[in-house]
Amino acid sequence: MTKKFLLLAAASTFFAAINCFSQGFDSLYSNVGTNKALIFTPVANYGHKIYGFDAGTRTDLRFATRANTPNWTDVMSITSGGNVGIGNVAPSQKLFVNGNIMFGIGNSFGMALSDSAIYDSKYLPNYGMKWVNDSWSPAGPTLWAGSYAGIKLFTNRLPRISINVDGNVGIGTITPGSNRLAVEGTIAARRVKVTQAIVWPDFVFDPSYQLPSLREIENYVTVNKHLPDVPSAKEVEKNGQDLGEMNRVLLQKVEELTLYLIEMKKENNDLMKRMEALEHANR
């Protein structure tokens, strides 16, 4: 046996002996073949057993139970490498749990839990998760998940949603850049509401507004190949378009077009009246 195993066995024997003497358990130690076991049996056919094996066969430590049956069921194991298994007798990790783990509200799990911060006057692990009652919400616990440099969610072994260190979110991309939300793909929605601090173009209908003449518009379009104040195709291709600003610009053009139509309607009415007067004079 290894020194570690001998020390653990000695400690287990010591505490088991104390427990046995205080509780009146039926047996303390048994040697069955190569099995070295501590057996605690307060009631016939019920009990708990801690046992290991000689180094010639195996060097793990196991914890077993039985209930009204001669057969023991292994419920926990510690390998020679120090891996612990709960519900698993051959753990491949430092801790392998085959079953559910229950934590109390506010308790954390993760890695390097001492690396932490304070948020809402509560402990927040930089690399962990916990469920906590937010001070501003009586609804119940919320999930806090911390990962200092970012978070990625995977499906089919590929990252689908990412949050970078600045809190910018990418869907279908892991590089949202300076965008609060970057989506690589199509967005489908019932409604889209954009709130911006922009000047809505109602000023077009103010009597003091100087409406450009159609000749000015014609000259500008001939040279620039797009309307005034409207970004060119190259600009949109390079920089994209701001939906709120673009709606404002388009509405301004619609309002200006409305004024042109009103003016043309007045000119047309004047022309019709002149033609009617000429017809009446020639009769």
matplotlib code that plots the C-alpha trace (Angstrom):
import matplotlib.pyplot as plt

x = [0.0, 1.1, 2.0, -1.0, -3.4, -1.8, -2.2, -5.8, -6.6, -5.0, -7.0, -10.2, -9.5, -9.0, -12.2, -14.1, -13.0, -14.2, -17.5, -17.9, -17.2, -19.6, -22.4, -22.0, -21.5, -21.2, -17.8, -14.8, -12.4, -12.4, -9.8, -11.4, -8.8, -7.0, -9.9, -9.0, -12.3, -13.8, -17.4, -20.0, -23.2, -25.5, -28.4, -28.2, -27.8, -27.7, -24.5, -21.7, -18.2, -15.0, -12.6, -9.5, -7.3, -3.7, -1.2, -0.9, -4.4, -5.8, -5.1, -8.3, -10.4, -14.2, -17.2, -20.1, -23.5, -26.1, -29.7, -31.3, -29.2, -25.8, -24.6, -22.7, -23.2, -20.2, -21.4, -18.1, -14.4, -11.0, -8.4, -4.7, -4.3, -6.7, -9.7, -13.0, -16.1, -19.6, -21.9, -18.9, -16.1, -13.6, -13.6, -11.5, -11.6, -10.7, -14.4, -16.9, -20.5, -23.0, -26.2, -27.6, -25.8, -27.8, -26.6, -28.2, -29.3, -26.3, -23.7, -21.2, -19.6, -16.9, -13.1, -10.8, -13.7, -11.4, -11.0, -14.1, -15.7, -18.6, -21.9, -25.1, -23.3, -22.9, -20.0, -19.6, -17.1, -15.2, -15.2, -18.3, -22.1, -24.6, -28.3, -28.9, -31.8, -31.3, -31.9, -34.2, -36.4, -38.6, -39.5, -36.9, -33.3, -31.6, -28.6, -25.3, -22.6, -19.2, -16.3, -13.9, -12.8, -16.1, -18.7, -19.4, -22.4, -21.9, -24.1, -22.7, -19.2, -19.4, -19.8, -23.3, -23.6, -20.7, -20.2, -16.8, -15.0, -16.7, -20.2, -20.8, -22.9, -22.4, -24.9, -23.4, -20.1, -17.4, -16.2, -19.0, -16.4, -17.7, -21.3, -23.5, -25.2, -23.7, -25.8, -24.3, -27.5, -31.2, -33.2, -37.0, -39.3, -43.0, -42.0, -38.8, -38.7, -35.8, -35.4, -32.8, -32.2, -32.7, -34.5, -37.7, -38.1, -41.4, -39.4, -39.9, -43.4, -42.4, -43.0, -39.4, -38.0, -36.1, -37.2, -34.5, -35.7, -36.1, -33.4, -31.0, -32.0, -31.5, -28.0, -27.0, -28.3, -26.6, -23.2, -23.5, -26.0, -27.9, -30.3, -28.9, -28.4, -28.9, -25.8, -24.4, -24.3, -20.6, -21.1, -23.8, -21.7, -18.8, -20.5, -23.9, -26.9, -28.4, -32.1, -33.3, -31.3, -32.2, -35.9, -35.5, -33.8, -36.4, -39.2, -37.7, -37.5, -41.1, -42.2, -40.2, -41.8, -45.2, -44.4, -43.3, -46.6, -48.6, -46.7, -47.2, -50.9, -51.2, -49.4, -51.6, -54.7, -53.5, -52.8, -56.2, -57.9, -55.9, -56.8, -60.5, -60.3, -58.7, -61.4, -64.1, -62.6, -62.4, -66.0]
y = [0.0, 3.6, 5.8, 8.0, 5.0, 3.8, 7.2, 7.4, 3.9, 4.6, 7.8, 6.0, 3.2, 5.6, 7.6, 4.4, 2.9, 5.9, 5.8, 2.1, 2.3, 5.2, 3.7, 0.0, -1.1, -4.9, -5.0, -2.7, -4.5, -7.5, -9.2, -11.1, -12.3, -9.2, -6.9, -4.7, -3.3, -1.2, -2.3, -0.5, -2.5, -1.0, -3.3, -6.8, -6.8, -3.0, -1.1, 1.0, -0.2, 1.5, -0.8, -0.9, -3.4, -4.5, -2.8, -6.1, -5.8, -2.3, 0.8, 2.7, 3.4, 2.7, 3.5, 1.0, 0.6, -2.2, -2.3, -5.6, -7.6, -9.5, -7.5, -4.3, -1.3, 1.0, 4.6, 6.5, 5.9, 7.6, 6.5, 6.3, 9.5, 11.3, 11.4, 11.3, 9.5, 9.8, 7.3, 6.3, 3.9, 4.9, 8.7, 10.2, 13.7, 15.2, 15.1, 12.9, 13.0, 10.6, 12.3, 15.6, 18.2, 20.5, 24.0, 26.4, 29.8, 32.1, 29.3, 29.2, 26.6, 27.1, 27.4, 29.7, 30.9, 33.1, 35.3, 37.4, 40.8, 42.4, 43.2, 44.4, 44.0, 40.3, 38.0, 37.3, 34.8, 35.8, 32.2, 30.6, 30.5, 31.1, 31.8, 35.0, 37.2, 40.6, 43.5, 45.3, 42.3, 40.3, 37.7, 35.2, 34.1, 35.0, 33.3, 35.0, 33.6, 35.1, 34.7, 37.6, 37.8, 36.6, 33.9, 31.6, 29.3, 26.3, 23.9, 21.1, 22.1, 25.6, 28.9, 30.4, 33.3, 35.2, 38.0, 39.7, 41.4, 44.7, 43.1, 43.3, 40.4, 38.4, 36.0, 33.8, 35.7, 35.7, 39.2, 41.8, 44.5, 47.8, 46.9, 46.2, 43.5, 42.0, 39.4, 37.3, 36.3, 37.3, 38.9, 38.2, 40.3, 41.3, 44.9, 46.9, 50.0, 52.4, 55.1, 57.8, 61.4, 62.8, 65.8, 64.6, 66.5, 68.3, 71.5, 71.0, 72.2, 75.3, 78.5, 79.5, 76.3, 77.0, 74.3, 73.5, 74.2, 71.3, 72.7, 72.5, 68.9, 68.1, 69.6, 67.7, 64.4, 64.8, 65.2, 63.0, 60.3, 60.3, 62.7, 65.4, 64.2, 60.6, 58.3, 56.9, 53.2, 53.1, 54.7, 52.2, 49.3, 50.4, 51.7, 50.1, 52.3, 53.7, 52.7, 55.6, 58.2, 56.7, 56.8, 60.4, 61.3, 59.4, 61.1, 64.5, 63.7, 62.5, 65.7, 67.8, 65.9, 66.6, 70.3, 70.1, 68.3, 71.0, 73.7, 72.0, 71.5, 75.3, 76.1, 73.6, 75.2, 78.6, 77.3, 75.7, 79.0, 80.9, 78.4, 78.7, 82.5, 82.4, 80.0, 82.2, 85.3, 83.5, 82.5]
z = [0.0, -0.5, 2.4, 1.6, 1.8, 5.1, 6.7, 5.5, 6.7, 10.1, 10.4, 9.3, 11.8, 14.6, 14.1, 13.3, 16.6, 18.5, 16.6, 17.2, 20.9, 21.3, 19.2, 20.0, 16.4, 15.8, 14.1, 13.4, 11.1, 8.9, 6.7, 3.8, 1.3, 0.1, 1.2, 4.1, 5.5, 8.2, 8.7, 10.7, 11.3, 13.9, 12.8, 11.3, 7.5, 7.5, 7.5, 6.0, 4.9, 4.1, 2.3, 0.1, -1.6, -1.3, -3.7, -5.5, -6.9, -6.7, -4.6, -4.5, -1.4, -1.5, 0.6, 0.5, 2.0, 2.2, 3.3, 4.4, 1.9, 2.1, -1.0, -0.6, -3.0, -3.7, -3.4, -3.3, -4.3, -4.1, -6.6, -6.0, -8.0, -5.7, -8.0, -6.1, -7.5, -6.0, -7.6, -9.8, -8.8, -11.5, -11.6, -14.4, -12.9, -9.6, -8.8, -10.7, -9.6, -11.2, -10.1, -8.9, -6.8, -4.6, -3.4, -1.1, -2.4, -2.6, -2.7, -5.6, -7.7, -10.3, -10.4, -8.4, -6.3, -4.2, -7.4, -6.8, -6.7, -4.9, -6.8, -5.2, -1.8, -2.5, -3.3, -7.0, -8.3, -11.4, -12.6, -11.2, -11.0, -8.2, -7.7, -5.7, -4.6, -6.2, -3.8, -6.3, -7.1, -4.8, -7.5, -6.4, -7.1, -10.4, -12.0, -11.7, -14.1, -14.1, -16.5, -16.4, -20.1, -21.7, -22.1, -25.0, -25.5, -27.8, -29.8, -32.0, -30.8, -32.3, -30.5, -31.2, -28.7, -27.2, -24.7, -24.8, -21.9, -22.6, -22.5, -26.2, -27.5, -30.7, -32.2, -34.9, -34.4, -31.6, -32.7, -32.0, -32.0, -30.6, -31.3, -28.3, -30.4, -33.5, -35.5, -38.3, -40.1, -40.3, -37.6, -37.6, -35.4, -35.1, -34.4, -34.1, -32.0, -32.2, -29.6, -30.5, -29.6, -33.1, -34.5, -36.3, -39.6, -38.7, -39.3, -43.0, -42.7, -40.8, -43.0, -42.4, -44.0, -47.2, -49.6, -52.2, -55.7, -58.1, -60.3, -57.2, -56.6, -60.3, -60.3, -57.1, -58.3, -61.7, -60.0, -56.9, -58.1, -54.9, -53.0, -50.7, -47.1, -48.2, -47.9, -51.1, -52.0, -51.2, -47.8, -46.9, -48.1, -46.0, -42.8, -42.9, -42.1, -38.9, -39.1, -36.9, -38.8, -42.2, -41.3, -40.3, -43.6, -45.7, -43.9, -44.5, -48.2, -48.2, -46.5, -49.0, -51.8, -50.3, -50.4, -54.0, -54.9, -53.1, -54.9, -58.2, -57.5, -56.8, -60.1, -62.0, -60.5, -61.6, -65.1, -65.3, -64.3, -67.0, -69.6, -68.6, -68.8, -72.3, -73.5, -72.1, -73.8, -77.2, -77.3]

ax = plt.figure().add_subplot(projection="3d")
ax.plot(x, y, z, "-o")
ax.set_aspect("equal")
plt.show()
